[in-house]
């Protein structure tokens, strides 16, 4: 199911208002000019918010991330419903070769890319192999990265464009269905990571939990479909779908966990 095809009925969060304003401007531009609008890469949650707003404006949207399993995707907002060739999304795949067996993490690869001065929204998914790092990027930064992405940590790298047909890893999220008394962030993290509420409370108090890559100030924020909770020392928890309530009134949620050691 595409992120834009299913949305929940909860209100937009205050922290999402700047993104909502940007989407409103995109929608206005498409509506007034009857021309498509191409976004940079969006998080799964942003894809859901965008899909909800575009549908409400009676426009259409298509997403593409470079691979079928990609999380971050670019979107075309369209005045009408017609197919878009994936090539039109302007996504390129960059490859940085490293000596086989080099120990690199997703975080070090991302940090090296951002260290070239680009914005995170210009980057899609990143995959780390034992002999290469692959990254989907917007085509307008390819020249910049080939010139300036010269190292990952202390490892020097040579960067070049690769075919979009290159093998991409399957998603590593381990899916599970949990039951929570409420859809608060702390309840979801506790059940998904199998940690006690007291331990999870400590993580929030120390600022070790982020929602969609923004540090949470408290544990009581409700989660939504498409949200990604990053937990320092554990990894990620992605909220895939709300499945309704049990007879006892608990909420059933399909989540996926991604351990940090596998990122």
C-alpha contacts under 8 A as a table, 3 or more apart, distances in Angstrom:
res1	aa1	res2	aa2	distance
1	X	5	X	6.55
1	X	6	X	7.64
2	X	5	X	5.31
2	X	6	X	7.43
3	X	6	X	6.34
3	X	7	X	7.79
3	X	44	X	6.57
3	X	45	X	7.82
3	X	47	X	5.67
3	X	48	X	5.05
3	X	51	X	7.21
3	X	226	X	7.30
4	X	7	X	7.03
4	X	47	X	5.98
4	X	48	X	4.82
4	X	49	X	7.57
4	X	50	X	7.02
4	X	51	X	4.01
4	X	52	X	6.52
4	X	61	X	7.75
5	X	48	X	7.75
5	X	51	X	6.91
6	X	48	X	7.32
7	X	48	X	6.13
7	X	49	X	7.68
7	X	51	X	7.98
7	X	52	X	6.52
7	X	225	X	7.05
8	X	224	X	7.04
8	X	225	X	6.85
10	X	224	X	7.59
12	X	16	X	6.43
12	X	17	X	7.25
13	X	16	X	5.25
13	X	17	X	6.81
14	X	17	X	5.37
15	X	18	X	7.21
16	X	19	X	5.44
16	X	20	X	6.28
17	X	20	X	4.88
17	X	21	X	6.15
18	X	21	X	5.14
18	X	22	X	6.43
19	X	22	X	5.06
19	X	23	X	6.26
19	X	46	X	7.84
20	X	23	X	5.08
20	X	24	X	6.16
20	X	49	X	7.66
20	X	50	X	7.87
21	X	24	X	5.07
21	X	25	X	6.41
22	X	25	X	5.16
22	X	26	X	6.37
23	X	26	X	4.98
23	X	27	X	6.10
23	X	50	X	6.61
23	X	53	X	7.68
24	X	27	X	5.12
24	X	28	X	6.13
24	X	53	X	7.89
25	X	28	X	5.09
25	X	29	X	6.22
26	X	29	X	5.13
26	X	30	X	6.30
26	X	37	X	6.69
26	X	77	X	7.86
27	X	30	X	5.17
27	X	31	X	6.05
27	X	54	X	6.95
27	X	57	X	7.54
27	X	77	X	7.35
28	X	31	X	5.10
28	X	32	X	6.00
29	X	32	X	5.31
29	X	33	X	5.94
29	X	34	X	7.82
29	X	35	X	7.81
29	X	37	X	7.77
30	X	33	X	5.39
30	X	34	X	5.15
30	X	35	X	5.24
30	X	36	X	5.87
30	X	37	X	6.34
30	X	77	X	7.17
30	X	78	X	6.88
30	X	79	X	6.23
31	X	34	X	5.37
31	X	35	X	7.65
31	X	79	X	6.52
34	X	78	X	7.92
34	X	79	X	5.55
35	X	78	X	6.88
35	X	79	X	6.48
36	X	76	X	6.29
36	X	77	X	5.46
36	X	78	X	4.65
36	X	79	X	6.49
37	X	75	X	7.97
37	X	76	X	5.48
37	X	77	X	5.08
37	X	78	X	6.78
38	X	74	X	7.08
38	X	75	X	5.74
38	X	76	X	4.58
38	X	77	X	6.53
38	X	89	X	7.17
39	X	42	X	7.77
39	X	74	X	5.53
39	X	75	X	5.32
39	X	76	X	6.54
40	X	73	X	7.80
40	X	74	X	5.28
40	X	75	X	7.34
40	X	121	X	5.81
40	X	122	X	5.86
40	X	138	X	7.07
41	X	65	X	7.71
41	X	72	X	5.71
41	X	73	X	4.85
41	X	74	X	4.39
41	X	75	X	7.50
41	X	121	X	5.15
41	X	122	X	6.06
41	X	123	X	6.43
41	X	124	X	5.77
41	X	138	X	7.91
42	X	45	X	7.90
42	X	46	X	5.62
42	X	47	X	6.05
42	X	72	X	5.31
42	X	73	X	5.31
42	X	74	X	5.98
42	X	75	X	7.71
42	X	121	X	6.76
43	X	46	X	5.12
43	X	47	X	6.25
43	X	71	X	6.84
43	X	72	X	4.94
43	X	73	X	6.98
43	X	212	X	7.56
44	X	47	X	5.10
44	X	48	X	6.53
44	X	71	X	6.15
44	X	72	X	6.26
44	X	73	X	7.82
44	X	226	X	4.92
44	X	227	X	6.82
44	X	228	X	7.94
45	X	48	X	5.16
45	X	49	X	6.39
45	X	212	X	7.52
45	X	224	X	7.82
45	X	225	X	6.92
45	X	226	X	4.25
45	X	227	X	5.22
45	X	228	X	7.75
46	X	49	X	5.07
46	X	50	X	5.96
46	X	226	X	7.92
47	X	50	X	5.09
47	X	51	X	5.98
47	X	73	X	7.77
47	X	75	X	7.91
48	X	51	X	5.05
48	X	52	X	6.16
48	X	225	X	7.79
48	X	226	X	6.77
49	X	52	X	5.17
49	X	53	X	6.30
50	X	53	X	5.21
50	X	54	X	6.01
51	X	54	X	5.23
51	X	55	X	6.03
51	X	61	X	6.76
52	X	55	X	5.32
52	X	56	X	6.29
53	X	56	X	5.05
53	X	57	X	6.31
54	X	57	X	5.07
54	X	58	X	6.35
54	X	59	X	5.31
54	X	60	X	6.16
54	X	61	X	6.89
54	X	77	X	7.41
55	X	58	X	5.02
55	X	59	X	5.78
55	X	60	X	6.52
56	X	59	X	7.61
59	X	77	X	7.18
59	X	78	X	6.07
59	X	79	X	5.31
59	X	80	X	6.40
59	X	81	X	7.96
60	X	77	X	5.84
60	X	78	X	4.98
60	X	79	X	6.34
60	X	80	X	6.14
60	X	81	X	5.94
61	X	75	X	6.54
61	X	76	X	5.50
61	X	77	X	4.55
61	X	78	X	5.76
62	X	75	X	5.56
62	X	76	X	5.29
62	X	77	X	6.82
62	X	78	X	7.93
62	X	84	X	7.67
63	X	73	X	5.93
63	X	74	X	5.66
63	X	75	X	4.48
63	X	76	X	6.52
64	X	67	X	7.62
64	X	73	X	5.12
64	X	74	X	5.44
64	X	75	X	6.50
64	X	86	X	6.79
64	X	89	X	6.92
65	X	68	X	7.19
65	X	70	X	5.32
65	X	71	X	7.03
65	X	72	X	5.95
65	X	73	X	3.99
65	X	74	X	6.04
65	X	91	X	7.51
65	X	124	X	6.78
65	X	125	X	7.69
65	X	136	X	7.64
66	X	70	X	6.75
66	X	73	X	7.69
66	X	86	X	7.97
66	X	91	X	6.36
66	X	92	X	7.64
66	X	93	X	7.81
66	X	136	X	6.62
66	X	164	X	6.74
67	X	70	X	5.24
67	X	164	X	7.79
67	X	168	X	6.98
69	X	170	X	6.63
69	X	171	X	6.33
70	X	73	X	6.92
70	X	124	X	7.84
70	X	125	X	6.10
71	X	124	X	7.80
71	X	125	X	6.54
72	X	124	X	5.16
72	X	125	X	5.88
73	X	124	X	6.53
74	X	89	X	6.88
75	X	89	X	7.70
76	X	89	X	7.54
78	X	81	X	6.79
84	X	88	X	6.88
85	X	88	X	5.59
85	X	89	X	7.66
86	X	89	X	5.61
86	X	90	X	7.98
87	X	90	X	6.04
87	X	91	X	7.20
90	X	138	X	5.95
90	X	139	X	5.34
91	X	136	X	6.47
91	X	137	X	5.73
91	X	138	X	5.03
91	X	139	X	5.60
92	X	136	X	5.66
92	X	137	X	5.40
92	X	138	X	6.23
92	X	139	X	5.57
92	X	142	X	7.56
92	X	161	X	7.11
92	X	162	X	7.80
92	X	164	X	7.07
93	X	134	X	6.76
93	X	135	X	5.66
93	X	136	X	4.58
93	X	137	X	6.29
93	X	161	X	5.75
93	X	162	X	5.44
93	X	163	X	6.66
93	X	164	X	5.99
94	X	134	X	5.67
94	X	135	X	5.29
94	X	136	X	6.38
94	X	137	X	7.26
94	X	142	X	7.78
94	X	159	X	6.69
94	X	160	X	5.67
94	X	161	X	4.52
94	X	162	X	5.70
95	X	132	X	6.61
95	X	133	X	5.75
95	X	134	X	4.66
95	X	135	X	6.67
95	X	159	X	5.55
95	X	160	X	5.49
95	X	161	X	6.04
95	X	162	X	6.08
96	X	132	X	5.47
96	X	133	X	5.13
96	X	134	X	6.50
96	X	157	X	5.73
96	X	158	X	5.53
96	X	159	X	4.48
96	X	160	X	6.75
97	X	131	X	6.05
97	X	132	X	4.34
97	X	133	X	6.55
97	X	157	X	5.97
97	X	158	X	6.02
97	X	159	X	6.87
98	X	102	X	6.68
98	X	130	X	7.80
98	X	131	X	5.01
98	X	132	X	5.21
98	X	133	X	7.66
98	X	155	X	7.49
98	X	156	X	7.72
98	X	157	X	6.09
98	X	158	X	7.98
99	X	102	X	5.75
99	X	130	X	7.91
99	X	131	X	5.59
99	X	132	X	7.87
100	X	130	X	5.48
100	X	131	X	4.24
100	X	132	X	7.86
101	X	130	X	5.06
101	X	131	X	6.34
102	X	130	X	6.09
102	X	131	X	6.82
103	X	130	X	7.17
104	X	108	X	6.59
104	X	109	X	7.18
104	X	128	X	7.16
104	X	130	X	7.87
104	X	152	X	7.95
105	X	108	X	5.26
105	X	109	X	6.33
105	X	128	X	6.84
105	X	263	X	6.53
106	X	109	X	5.20
106	X	110	X	6.14
106	X	126	X	7.15
106	X	127	X	7.10
106	X	128	X	6.19
106	X	263	X	5.32
107	X	110	X	5.14
107	X	111	X	5.97
107	X	263	X	7.81
108	X	111	X	5.00
108	X	112	X	6.11
108	X	152	X	6.45
108	X	153	X	6.48
109	X	112	X	5.24
109	X	113	X	6.40
109	X	126	X	7.92
109	X	128	X	7.78
109	X	133	X	7.28
109	X	152	X	5.87
109	X	153	X	7.94
110	X	113	X	5.18
110	X	114	X	6.23
110	X	126	X	7.52
111	X	114	X	5.17
111	X	115	X	5.92
112	X	115	X	4.91
112	X	116	X	6.88
112	X	149	X	7.10
112	X	151	X	6.85
112	X	152	X	5.35
112	X	153	X	6.92
113	X	116	X	5.63
113	X	117	X	7.78
113	X	118	X	7.31
113	X	145	X	7.75
113	X	149	X	6.35
114	X	117	X	5.58
114	X	118	X	5.45
114	X	119	X	6.61
114	X	120	X	6.76
115	X	118	X	7.37
116	X	145	X	7.25
116	X	148	X	6.04
116	X	149	X	6.28
118	X	122	X	6.98
118	X	141	X	7.97
119	X	122	X	5.66
119	X	123	X	7.56
120	X	123	X	5.46
121	X	124	X	7.37
122	X	137	X	5.89
122	X	138	X	5.48
122	X	141	X	7.63
123	X	135	X	7.23
123	X	136	X	6.10
123	X	137	X	4.62
123	X	138	X	6.62
124	X	135	X	6.71
124	X	136	X	4.85
124	X	137	X	5.62
124	X	138	X	7.94
125	X	135	X	5.99
125	X	136	X	5.74
126	X	133	X	7.27
126	X	134	X	5.69
126	X	135	X	4.43
126	X	136	X	6.60
127	X	133	X	5.83
127	X	134	X	5.17
127	X	135	X	6.46
127	X	168	X	7.62
127	X	169	X	7.34
128	X	132	X	6.36
128	X	133	X	4.64
128	X	134	X	6.50
128	X	263	X	7.80
129	X	132	X	5.16
129	X	133	X	5.97
137	X	141	X	7.22
137	X	142	X	7.24
138	X	141	X	6.03
138	X	142	X	7.17
139	X	142	X	5.38
140	X	143	X	7.44
141	X	144	X	5.22
141	X	145	X	6.23
142	X	145	X	5.28
142	X	146	X	6.15
143	X	146	X	5.27
143	X	147	X	6.30
144	X	147	X	5.31
144	X	148	X	5.99
144	X	149	X	7.90
145	X	148	X	5.02
145	X	149	X	4.93
145	X	159	X	7.74
146	X	149	X	5.94
146	X	150	X	7.77
146	X	158	X	7.92
146	X	159	X	5.38
146	X	160	X	6.28
147	X	150	X	7.25
149	X	157	X	7.67
149	X	159	X	7.08
150	X	156	X	5.84
150	X	157	X	5.27
150	X	158	X	6.43
150	X	159	X	7.34
151	X	154	X	6.42
151	X	155	X	5.39
151	X	156	X	4.19
151	X	157	X	5.10
152	X	155	X	5.23
152	X	156	X	6.44
152	X	157	X	6.98
153	X	156	X	7.96
162	X	166	X	7.22
163	X	166	X	5.57
172	X	258	X	6.28
172	X	262	X	7.88
173	X	256	X	4.96
173	X	257	X	5.07
173	X	258	X	4.87
174	X	256	X	5.07
174	X	257	X	5.16
174	X	258	X	6.56
175	X	254	X	6.97
175	X	255	X	5.65
175	X	256	X	4.19
175	X	257	X	6.55
176	X	192	X	7.83
176	X	254	X	5.78
176	X	255	X	5.53
176	X	256	X	6.18
177	X	252	X	6.57
177	X	253	X	5.52
177	X	254	X	4.39
177	X	255	X	6.16
178	X	188	X	7.97
178	X	191	X	6.55
178	X	192	X	6.89
178	X	252	X	5.70
178	X	253	X	5.40
178	X	254	X	6.45
178	X	255	X	7.30
179	X	191	X	7.76
179	X	250	X	5.91
179	X	251	X	5.37
179	X	252	X	4.54
179	X	253	X	6.34
180	X	183	X	6.59
180	X	187	X	6.36
180	X	188	X	6.85
180	X	191	X	7.45
180	X	250	X	5.45
180	X	251	X	5.24
180	X	252	X	6.62
180	X	253	X	7.77
181	X	187	X	7.60
181	X	249	X	7.39
181	X	250	X	4.80
181	X	251	X	6.16
182	X	187	X	6.84
182	X	250	X	7.09
182	X	251	X	6.50
183	X	187	X	6.65
183	X	188	X	6.49
183	X	222	X	5.35
183	X	223	X	5.85
183	X	251	X	7.19
184	X	187	X	5.39
184	X	188	X	6.39
184	X	219	X	6.91
184	X	220	X	5.17
184	X	221	X	5.44
184	X	222	X	4.30
184	X	223	X	6.01
185	X	188	X	5.27
185	X	189	X	6.12
185	X	219	X	5.64
185	X	220	X	6.06
185	X	221	X	5.61
185	X	222	X	5.79
185	X	223	X	5.76
185	X	229	X	7.96
186	X	189	X	5.16
186	X	190	X	6.02
186	X	197	X	7.25
186	X	200	X	6.49
186	X	201	X	7.12
186	X	204	X	7.94
186	X	219	X	5.03
186	X	220	X	6.66
187	X	190	X	5.19
187	X	191	X	6.25
187	X	197	X	7.27
188	X	191	X	5.37
188	X	192	X	5.87
189	X	192	X	5.20
189	X	193	X	5.81
189	X	194	X	7.97
189	X	195	X	7.84
189	X	200	X	7.19
189	X	229	X	7.67
189	X	237	X	7.07
190	X	193	X	5.52
190	X	194	X	5.62
190	X	195	X	4.93
190	X	196	X	5.94
190	X	197	X	5.78
190	X	200	X	6.08
191	X	194	X	5.06
191	X	195	X	6.74
192	X	237	X	7.01
192	X	255	X	7.13
192	X	256	X	7.86
192	X	257	X	6.99
193	X	234	X	7.76
193	X	237	X	7.97
193	X	257	X	7.52
195	X	199	X	6.42
195	X	200	X	6.62
196	X	199	X	5.21
196	X	200	X	6.26
197	X	200	X	5.01
197	X	201	X	5.98
198	X	201	X	4.99
198	X	202	X	6.44
199	X	202	X	5.18
199	X	203	X	6.57
200	X	203	X	5.00
200	X	204	X	6.43
201	X	204	X	5.20
201	X	205	X	6.15
201	X	219	X	7.26
202	X	205	X	4.99
202	X	206	X	6.17
203	X	206	X	5.26
203	X	207	X	6.34
203	X	208	X	5.08
203	X	209	X	6.43
203	X	231	X	7.87
203	X	232	X	7.98
204	X	207	X	5.08
204	X	208	X	5.72
204	X	209	X	5.66
204	X	216	X	7.29
204	X	217	X	7.49
204	X	218	X	6.36
204	X	219	X	6.20
205	X	208	X	7.58
205	X	218	X	7.46
207	X	210	X	7.72
207	X	215	X	6.47
207	X	216	X	6.83
207	X	217	X	7.16
208	X	215	X	7.44
208	X	231	X	5.97
208	X	232	X	5.22
209	X	215	X	6.03
209	X	216	X	6.10
209	X	229	X	6.74
209	X	230	X	5.61
209	X	231	X	4.73
209	X	232	X	6.45
210	X	213	X	5.29
210	X	214	X	4.99
210	X	215	X	4.00
210	X	216	X	5.18
210	X	229	X	5.58
210	X	230	X	5.04
210	X	231	X	6.70
211	X	214	X	5.25
211	X	215	X	6.22
211	X	216	X	6.15
211	X	227	X	6.89
211	X	228	X	5.88
211	X	229	X	4.71
211	X	230	X	6.48
212	X	227	X	6.06
212	X	228	X	5.05
212	X	229	X	6.22
212	X	230	X	7.52
213	X	228	X	7.62
213	X	229	X	7.55
213	X	230	X	6.87
216	X	219	X	7.23
218	X	221	X	6.88
223	X	227	X	6.48
223	X	239	X	7.64
224	X	227	X	5.64
224	X	239	X	6.87
225	X	239	X	5.25
225	X	240	X	5.44
225	X	241	X	5.46
225	X	242	X	7.01
226	X	238	X	6.75
226	X	239	X	5.46
226	X	240	X	5.78
226	X	241	X	7.80
227	X	238	X	5.83
227	X	239	X	5.37
227	X	240	X	7.81
228	X	236	X	6.63
228	X	237	X	5.71
228	X	238	X	4.42
228	X	239	X	6.42
229	X	236	X	5.57
229	X	237	X	5.01
229	X	238	X	6.25
230	X	235	X	5.85
230	X	236	X	4.46
230	X	237	X	6.44
231	X	234	X	5.43
231	X	235	X	5.28
231	X	236	X	5.88
231	X	237	X	7.72
232	X	235	X	6.26
233	X	260	X	7.01
234	X	259	X	5.67
234	X	260	X	5.57
235	X	257	X	7.40
235	X	258	X	5.57
235	X	259	X	4.47
235	X	260	X	4.02
235	X	261	X	7.67
235	X	263	X	7.85
236	X	257	X	5.67
236	X	258	X	5.03
236	X	259	X	6.50
236	X	260	X	7.19
237	X	255	X	6.68
237	X	256	X	5.64
237	X	257	X	4.62
237	X	258	X	6.47
238	X	255	X	5.52
238	X	256	X	5.09
238	X	257	X	6.45
239	X	253	X	7.33
239	X	254	X	6.42
239	X	255	X	4.66
239	X	256	X	6.66
240	X	253	X	7.55
240	X	254	X	5.45
240	X	255	X	5.34
240	X	256	X	7.11
241	X	253	X	5.86
241	X	254	X	5.13
241	X	255	X	7.17
242	X	251	X	7.55
242	X	252	X	6.14
242	X	253	X	4.59
242	X	254	X	6.32
243	X	251	X	7.40
243	X	252	X	5.18
243	X	253	X	5.64
243	X	254	X	7.09
244	X	251	X	5.91
244	X	252	X	5.68
244	X	253	X	7.74
245	X	248	X	7.74
245	X	249	X	5.51
245	X	250	X	5.38
245	X	251	X	4.52
245	X	252	X	5.84
246	X	249	X	5.19
246	X	250	X	5.31
246	X	251	X	6.43
246	X	252	X	6.98
247	X	250	X	7.48
258	X	262	X	7.15
258	X	263	X	7.37
259	X	262	X	5.63
259	X	263	X	6.88
260	X	263	X	5.15
